[in-house]
Amino acid sequence: MAAAVVLAVSACQAGDDPRLTRGAEMPTATQAQDPAHTPAEEAVVAVYRNLYPAGQRAEKTQPEERKAILEDVATQPLLNRMLRGIAALRTTGRVTWGSPVVHASDIKIKGDRATLHDCQDGSHSGQADDKTGKRLTHGKTGTHLVATLRKGDDGAWRVSKVEQVEEPCSPTP
């Protein structure tokens, strides 16, 4: 996971499951909507897809402005992990580049909780030097992520946790 985006590393959490590890890349809005998903499932997937672009917007702003940007797509404990990750990334003079491709599946919604699996292709994203723009790292294909989302009192879904499953995956057609 040395090539994993620092921002993403800090945004992910390992749970009690020994197959889950930290270090996943953050999701993106890249992928067409799946007509097989219900409108409720699409709402969950849309927030998940927007997590990565929101992180990129937040990393380009002043520290005091970042939380307001991320609160639209993330909630605790992920929100604080992302804020710490962005701070660490910026301290090293790095930014993220590109957008991983999301392949969301197995979306489950129960009340105000939802989960989804993502077989993400991060090969067109990574870290770059902020001053030169030189690409320093890039992700990989077949990264199996499991995201947990919560519906807030305002009715909006937000991502609360992203875990990487140790075994790689293959996206379903």
Secondary structure, DSSP 8 states (H G I E B T S, - for coil): -TTS-HHHHHH----S-TTEES------SBS---TTS-HHHHHHHHHHHHHHHHHHHHHTS-HHHHHHHHTTTB-TTHHHHHHHHHHHHHHTTEEEEE--B--EEEEEEETTEEEEEEEEB-TTEEEEETTT--B-----S-EEEEEEEEE-TTS-EEEEEEEEESS------
